[in-house]
Amino acid sequence: MRTQVGIIGGGPSGLLLARLLRLGGIDSIVLEKRTPAYLRARVRAGLLEQGTVDLLQAAGVGQRLARERLTHTGVEIAFDGRRHRIDLKGLTAQVVSIYGQAEIQKDLMAAHEAARSHIVYEAADVSLDGITNDKPRLRYQKGGRVHEIRCDFIAGCDGFHGISRQAIPQEVIRIYERAYPFGWLGILSDTRPVSHELIYCNHERGFALCTMRSMTRSRYYLQVSTDEDVADWSDERFWSELRRRIPADAAAVLETGPAIEKSVAQLRSFVAEPMRHGRLFLAGDAAHIVPPTGAKGLNLAAADVRFLSEALIAHYKSNRSDALDDYSRRCLARVWKAQRFSWWMTALTHRFPEASGFERRAQAAELSYLASSKAAQTALAENYVGLAIA
């Protein structure tokens, strides 16, 4: 087979890239190891910056999002039992949207099915070679046969554990990583959210987050130790602990119910540089991971895809290579700003087990400063809604 761009990974990053390229008149083939049913059911983040919403609309997959999203004009930070609202719209003239990643996945898959795009699901043993010359190749197994795709470029959208990043030689790639000494225990339930906007809670027992997927489906998180076993957490234990960590007025209206999904996620900050090697371009989690505290993961991936699609379209339509050459630098400038903010939000809201008394008092002072300073709130708001695309 022959195509212009081979894409590894059929999650939101890979499918959005394929969609934008198709609209730009560029052929692509997507290889995905999972089944369509698995991808549609996968529970992931759901807070979108306006730039991500605009990109999905430009890709022609924003109709349902526009109808069903929840628009948030603020966010709350709680500490010492009190809630402090950050007025996102008032401080930045921007808002954020709540719309689950699984719904984005469904919208993208439906668009590709209608367009009869070339997407290979359950592609096994994917490999790539020739990325440093002008004839890179992808190989995979399907139906008991080995298939080969010849292409001009390869986009690695296959996540943190994928093969794309591993194809870059160790002497070329640089890894920057921070592992956090805790994880998030998350629960999804068909209950009304405790608040119409997110509440980030700093508590002596550990961080908690109240969020939602809709006005009838809630998502809650608790800070837990890194070795926590989800099997040890009954629904009753989770709800009881959540009540302890959130402000009393929120606990009083908390609606509980059976968990429809429960899992523990470890927190890490991770960046791989550069995001290009030869004809291979990394995008999304293949190149960077942020702690979910800042809600930047999916939004960073969308920005990568925007930059890469623009660069590839410029290459094919105008015979320009400057945007491709600048792809890694442009992405990483945004990535590191998001890493800084996510690291800061995590440090502000979580209880670090090794923190000294001095560090705990300094954290309390920073929370107090945030609650009383418009300048501090503006800095948080600017980063939370998403910095301007540069």
Secondary structure, 3 states (H helix, E strand, C coil): CECCEEEECCCHHHHHHHHHHHHCCCCEEEEECCCHHHHHHCCCCCEECHHHHHHHHHCCCCHHHHHHCEEECCEEEEECCEEEEECHHHHHCCCEEECCHHHHHHHHHHHHHHHCCCEEECCEEEEEECCCCCCCEEEEEECCEEEEEECCEEEECCCCCCCCHHHCCCCCCEEEEEEEEEEEEEEEECCCCCCCCCEEECCCCCCEEEEECCCCCEEEEEEECCCCCHHHCCHHHHHHHHHHHCCHHHHCCCCCCCEEEEEEEEEEEEEEECCEECCEEECHHHCEECCHHHCCHHHHHHHHHHHHHHHHHHHHHHCCCHHHHCHHHHHHHHHHHHHHHHHHHHHHHCCCCCCCHHHHHHHHHHHHHHHHCHHHHHHHHHHHHCCCCC
